[in-house]
Amino acid sequence: MSESDEPRFISHHDSHAAATYTRLLLSKKTPNSSDQKKMRTEAQAQPNIALIKYWGKRDIERNLPAVSSLSVTLDSLWTRMSVEFSADLAADELVVNTAVSEEMLPRVSECLDLVAGSDRPRAMVTSECNFPIAAGLASSASAFAALVVAASEAAGIERDELSLARLAGAASGSAARSLFGGFVELQANEENIDVSTIADADTWPLTVVIAITAPGAKPVGSGEAMNRSAKSSPFYSSWVQQQAADLATAREAVLSKDFGKLATVSEHNCLKMHSVMWASRPPIVYWNSATLACMEAVRQLQNDGHAVFFTIDAGPQLKAVCLPDETDLVRSTLDACSGVERTMVSGLGAGARLLEGK
Ligand code: PMV
């Protein structure tokens, strides 16, 4: 990677960013003068579901992952974020689905500092999300991916997708992948991450059926949980060591559209990640009895010859990945599992983007 590919983490010491920002203030002006418009920009991103999981950090301070990962970006679940910088605001404000949110505000402010410099004007951030938040459905991935796109635009700073992905990844490791669509590989390099689409959504249109088994927020956040695993799980080092091989197998499976191969390696990788969690001290167990009922139902479908596999993240929801023809059967099977509150279906979709005309 050349030096020019390096991310520019902008701080008030960064004179280029400061100059850009001054230009922005001069060109877009302050909100109260007569000929001036507020700079409100809106972006949308979809969550991504990892098939080869990220669990553990190489560098906690910079939020760099210890392992590479591979995910699919969804299309029908989304987060929309709008950002408006204003010299009139004394502090950042965040509204999530029409309610003021104090809880997420510090992470949002930190992310805005990285995007636009800590000497930026304060921002009004509004977020709308069409699926449950903080329940292991990657709501932070879509939120931070949308946030960096909207905030960069609002700050008048042009960035390519990789730079945006690195900024999103600094806020939430998995968010870096939502900048890209389809099948996305994130390489955890020593100095920084590299992220790219290895196959577009329409080259292999898989379906993801999500079984919601408990809609509430998870008991332990993924950041805290993975640090606990790294410190205390006896399986953590072999998890890290085996990741490159799993990733290579999954990449081959995607590129050759080998569903069976992708199914086997994805389930194995997911169960290894959860074994690392279970063996942490204190243990981290995100599953509930409905999660297990769904796993059993997926196993039964596989035994009957259907093309479906499961994956589970830092929460009790089960995601079943299947060929499009199997969608109705997979959905009705999961709906019938004891403890499943509802199911959602999504195809694969595009990366984060600006919503024009907002
Ligand atoms: O991006 P974070 O810090 O929310 O961590 C995500 C961790 C998993 O969802 C469990 C795995 C992954 O790769 O998305």
Boltz pocket constraint, residues with backbone or C-beta under 6 A from the ligand:
constraints:
  - pocket:
      binder: B
      contacts: [[A, 48], [A, 49], [A, 50], [A, 52], [A, 53], [A, 54], [A, 55], [A, 69], [A, 140], [A, 141], [A, 172], [A, 173], [A, 174], [A, 175], [A, 222], [A, 223], [A, 312], [A, 313], [A, 314]]
      max_distance: 6.0
